[in-house]
Amino acid sequence: AALTRRYKMIDLSWSRLRPWRKLLAGQFTGEAFRPFVHHIERIEVTGKLGPRTLLSGWLASRLRLDRDVLHLYDGRHVAINLYCRNGDQTAEFTVERVPGERLVRASAEVHGGPSHNELVSLPNDALPQSLSYALRRQERDRVYEQAIKIIGNWN
């Protein structure tokens, strides 16, 4: 913590994961989907070690989840799948990169009920754009810090 007060620290992986975090959080808006955020049974996060670990820490810190709910898998691109049950209803929330495209797809589906899909484009210059965003942001990122703290306690 003392180091981050003296020096600006940038985690480009965290910055580049913004579309996944933003899309997943947005899938829980609306009456049909919101109740499921409190009834998550299983989360699967796929991707390279750094990004999948960061996303898992973010999910655990934001949703106050135990580590045993999170299941991490190796993969080329990041994907997040949340499996939820609210009473007798089940739902799945997914955010994943479209294979072969610079697109991220988010979906929410209540089985036997409503569904929602969203598609966003990733910038062609993702790395320079991520660096620019990170350098413009001068305040502490407490959400990032909480995610890292959770990850550190998983040993």
N, C-alpha and C positions, 0 to 999 in steps of 0.2 A: 504494500500500500504506500509506503514512503517513497518507493521508486516511482510509482505512477504520479505522485504529486510533483516530483522534480522533473520528470521527463515525459514527453508525449509518447504513449505506446499505441501502436496500430496493429491490429490483427486483420489482415486483408481477407482472410477466410471468413471471419465474422461479418465483415462488410459485404462480401459477395453473397452471403446467405440471406441478406435482407429480403429478396423476393420470396423465398420459401417461408420465412417467418411471417411476413406480412400477409401472404396468401392464406397460410394456415389459420392465423388468427381471424381473418375475415370470413372463413368458412363457418364460424360459430355464430354469425349474426342472424337474427331472425328467430321468431318464436319456435319454429319447428326444429331448429338446430341447437340453439343456445343451451337447453337443459343437458345435452349430452357432454358438455365440457366438464361437468362434475361427476361423470360416470364412465370414466375411461378404464377399460379392462386391460388393454394391451397396446403398446406402441412399438412399431418396427421402424427403425431408422437405418437406411442403407446409404452407403457412400464411402469415400475414402476416410481414413482414420480421423483426421483432424475435423473435417466438417461434420461427420456423423456424431462425433463426441460433443462438439460445440452445440449442435442442435439438441442432443439429448440433455445436456446440462441446462439449456434454455427451457426446454419443455418441463424438466423436473423442477426448476426454480419457479417458473410461472404458474404451473399447475399444482405445485406441492405434491409431487409424486414420489413414491418409493422407487429405488433403483430396479427392483424386481419386475416392475411393469414395463421397463424399457428393454428392448431387444435390438442389439446393434449387429449389422451385417456389412460385409465388404461389398463394394460395388463401384462402378465407374462414375456414376452420377448420383447425386443426392435424391433420395425419395423418403417421404414420411407417410406412414399409415397408422391411423389411430382407429382402434376398434372399441366401440362404446355400447353400453346397454343401459337403458333407462326404463325400468319396469319391464314390460314384455317387448319393448321395441329395441332393435339393434340398429346401429348406424356405423358407417365407415367414412372417415375423412382422409383424403389423400392429397399430397402435393408432390409432384414428380416432374423431372425433366422429360420432355418428349424426345424419344430416341431419334438421333440424326438431325434434330432441329435446335434452334436457339430459342426454345419456348419452354415455359413452365406451366403445367396444368394443375389446377386445384379442383377437387370435387368433394361434395358432401352428399351422402345418400342415406336416407332413413329407409331401411328395408320395408317395402310395402307402403312407403310414404313419399314425401317430396325429395327432390334432388336438386343440386345446384352445381354448375360447372363454370370455371373461369380460366382464361388462357392469357398469359402475358408474355411479351417478347423480352428476351435478354438482350442487352446492348451488345453490338459487335465488338466494342472496345471495353469489355467488362473490367479488365484489370486496371487500365488508366482511370476509368470512371470510378471504380472502387477506391483507388488511391486518392483521387481528387476529393471524393466525399469524405473520406477519413481525415484528410488533412484540413478540410474546412471545419470539421467538428472539433471544437476546442474543449468542450466540457467532458466531464467523466461520464462514462457509459455504465451506469449502475446495473443495468440488466445484464450486460456482458460480465461485469464483476461477479454478480450473483451466480451466473451460469458457471463461471470458472471455479468459484468457491464450492459449488455442488460437486463438480467433477473431481476436485481435489479431495473431497471426502469419500469418494468411491473406492479408494484403495482397499 
